[in-house]
Amino acid sequence: MSELSKRTTVYFDSFVYEALRTKAEYAHLSISELVDEAVRLLLSEYREDLSAFLEREKEPEINYEALLNDLKTHCKICQ
């Protein structure tokens, strides 16, 4: 197990806990390692989402009708 710097208590539904326990046993990892990996993946996805949002933040806003017209003009939806 890697060196961790913080510790916390997490409560799981019994079904989720049993699934984690089984997966940990199968993967020869601890439940803590599995949870750490899952949280890191989630945070990575969040970082990607936030990055995409920040890139598009400065784009001009358009109303719904203009969006529909643009999609129809570029053949993205049928008329």
C-alpha positions in Angstrom: 0.0 0.0 0.0 1.2 3.5 -0.8 2.1 6.0 1.9 -1.0 8.0 2.7 -1.0 11.2 4.6 -4.6 11.6 5.8 -7.1 9.2 7.2 -10.9 9.3 7.3 -13.9 7.1 7.9 -16.3 6.3 5.1 -19.6 4.6 5.5 -20.9 2.3 2.7 -24.2 0.6 2.0 -23.7 -3.1 2.9 -24.0 -4.1 -0.8 -21.4 -1.6 -1.9 -19.1 -2.7 1.0 -19.3 -6.3 0.0 -18.7 -5.5 -3.6 -15.6 -3.5 -2.6 -14.4 -6.2 -0.3 -14.8 -8.8 -3.1 -13.1 -6.6 -5.6 -10.2 -5.8 -3.2 -9.6 -9.5 -2.5 -9.7 -10.4 -6.2 -7.3 -7.5 -7.1 -5.0 -8.2 -4.1 -5.5 -4.6 -2.9 -7.0 -3.1 0.2 -10.4 -1.4 0.2 -8.6 1.8 1.0 -6.5 1.5 -2.2 -9.6 0.9 -4.3 -11.4 3.9 -2.8 -8.3 6.1 -3.3 -8.1 5.0 -6.9 -11.8 5.7 -7.5 -11.7 9.1 -5.9 -8.6 10.0 -8.0 -10.4 9.0 -11.2 -13.5 11.0 -10.2 -11.4 14.1 -9.4 -9.5 13.7 -12.7 -12.8 13.6 -14.6 -14.0 16.7 -12.6 -10.8 18.5 -13.5 -11.4 17.7 -17.2 -15.0 19.0 -17.0 -13.9 22.1 -15.2 -11.2 22.7 -17.8 -13.7 22.4 -20.6 -16.1 24.7 -18.9 -13.4 27.3 -18.4 -12.4 27.1 -22.0 -16.0 27.7 -23.2 -16.8 30.3 -20.5 -15.9 33.2 -22.7 -18.0 32.0 -25.7 -21.0 34.3 -26.5 -24.3 33.2 -25.2 -27.1 32.4 -27.7 -30.7 31.8 -27.1 -32.5 28.5 -27.8 -34.0 29.6 -31.1 -30.6 30.7 -32.4 -29.1 27.4 -31.3 -31.8 25.4 -33.2 -31.4 27.5 -36.3 -27.6 27.0 -36.2 -28.0 23.2 -35.8 -30.5 23.1 -38.7 -28.2 25.3 -40.9 -25.3 23.0 -40.4 -27.4 19.9 -40.9 -26.9 18.7 -37.3 -30.6 18.1 -36.9 -33.4 17.5 -39.4 -35.7 20.3 -40.3 
